[in-house]
Amino acid sequence: MHRDELENHLNQLLDISRFHDYCPNGLQVEGRGNIQTIISGVTASLDLLQAAIAAKADAILVHHGYFWRGEDMRITGMKSRRIALLLNQQLNLFAYHLPLDAHPHLGNNVLLGKKLGLIETGRFGEQDVGIIGELPQPVTLYSFSHKISRTLLRKPMIIGDPEKTIRQIAWCTGAAQSYFESAIRQRVDAYLTGEISEQHVHIARESGVAFIAAGHHATERYGVQAVGDHIAQKFGIRHQFIDIENPV
């Protein structure tokens, strides 16, 4: 398929026009026009670019791309090496941030909830990206943390009484710790995201709402895979997800 056809489909599928984001969504670096193989990954790191080249990809689809708000605009150092490699290899780079978190069927948040057996009941937070939901039945925080470990293959950081019974949960993948106080106002028992900041330890202790930090990378692996599989099935192109290990 042609690059422009893929970009138009992805932009419409993920409804990028409704989001005010921290980076440009869509085609970030233009490569060859014909696309037969696409590699997906969480972040457009040098390791992912090199793995995509080894896989003879024509395009890379990621959640974390380039050109973030507030970053140095100069094309030097690490940024220069990454972009030069893409241009030299004529590799297309597609990146979708908040639109990929928020999609109702293929998004990071909804898919993480399904992986953990959570039932969505509403939305909250900036641009309704976060999800409010519940477990099918009450469990202890300790039991739920073990389910997260088994599912994500990563031990989460838990701030709260392990023996506390929880059922109502709000969640938002990645670095959404700033949504914690908004989640507390939803009267939930626990909040799940990828990362935690120093002040949120105290907020969790004083509010009684448990904070679960399950890993930025670990919680954001599912949306980009789902979108890549969707593209492959719809357009008959090859897709492979490559997971570049990240402990954060």
C-alpha positions, -999 to +999 in steps of 0.1 A: +000+000+000+011+036-004+024+056+025-003+083+021-031+058+021-017+043+054-013+077+070-048+088+061-063+056+074-044+058+107-052+095+112-089+088+108-089+055+128-072+072+158-092+105+153-061+126+158-079+159+151-097+158+185-065+158+206-043+185+219-011+166+223+025+170+234+039+159+200+028+157+163+006+126+156+009+109+123+038+106+099+068+122+116+096+112+092+088+105+055+104+075+038+096+053+007+062+055-008+054+018-010+048-001+022+048-039+025+062-045+059+056-025+091+073-029+125+056-016+156+072-008+190+067+014+220+094+039+214+114+050+184+148+043+200+179+036+180+176-001+190+141-003+175+152+015+143+180-010+138+158-040+145+133-026+119+161-023+093+172-059+100+135-070+095+135-052+061+107-029+072+093+000+051+077+017+081+078+019+119+047+025+140+053+037+176+036+053+206+066+075+215+080+093+185+099+125+182+095+163+183+081+167+219+069+200+231+096+219+249+125+198+237+156+213+220+146+218+183+182+213+170+189+181+150+221+171+168+235+142+188+211+113+195+183+130+175+206+135+145+217+098+145+181+085+147+167+108+120+197+102+097+193+065+099+156+068+090+163+091+061+192+070+048+171+038+049+140+056+036+121+043+066+087+059+074+081+068+110+045+070+122+038+080+159+006+083+178+006+094+215-027+104+232-049+091+203-033+057+209-039+058+246-075+068+243-089+047+214-120+028+226-111-005+210-073-005+201-060+019+228-034+013+254-059+020+283-088-002+271-065-031+262-046-030+295-080-031+313-090-062+293-057-079+301-063-073+338-100-083+337-113-048+345-147-036+334-149-001+320-177+021+335-166+056+324-138+080+315-119+108+334-089+130+332-074+152+304-094+148+272-111+117+287-080+096+282-082+078+316-107+050+324-128+043+354-139+008+360-141-021+384-130-057+390-157-084+386-154-090+423-136-075+453-100-087+458-071-077+481-046-052+468-020-080+473-039-104+450-044-078+423-007-069+424+002-105+417-022-106+388-005-075+374+029-093+378+017-124+360+001-104+332+027-078+325+058-099+335+068-070+358+064-065+395+045-033+402+052-008+429+023-007+453+016+022+477-012+011+501-022-016+525-017-050+508-047-064+527-070-036+516-100-049+496-104-031+463-129-032+435-133+003+420-102+012+399-092+041+377-063+037+353-043+054+326-011+039+311+024+055+309+034+086+328-001+096+340+007+100+377-006+135+375-042+121+371-041+106+406-060+133+423-086+134+396-089+096+401-094+100+438-123+124+431-139+094+413-142+076+446-121+047+435-102+022+457-070+022+436-053+040+408-031+022+382-006+039+359+030+033+347+051+057+368+049+074+402+064+107+415+075+115+450+045+134+461+021+107+451+034+084+478+021+109+504-012+115+486-018+077+485-011+073+522-032+103+532-062+096+509-064+059+515-065+053+477-038+028+466-014+038+439-001+011+415+029+019+393+031-010+369+057+004+345+055+030+317+068+007+290+050-024+304+016-008+304+019+007+269+028-023+248-006-034+237-022-005+217+006-003+191+005-041+186-033-040+181-031-011+156-003-029+137-024-061+136-054-041+124-034-026+095-020-060+085-054-076+084-071-048+066-045-041+039-027-074+036+008-061+046+032-077+070+034-066+106+057-075+135+059-061+170+094-058+184+096-053+222+128-034+232+132-042+269+128-012+292+126-016+330+108+018+336 
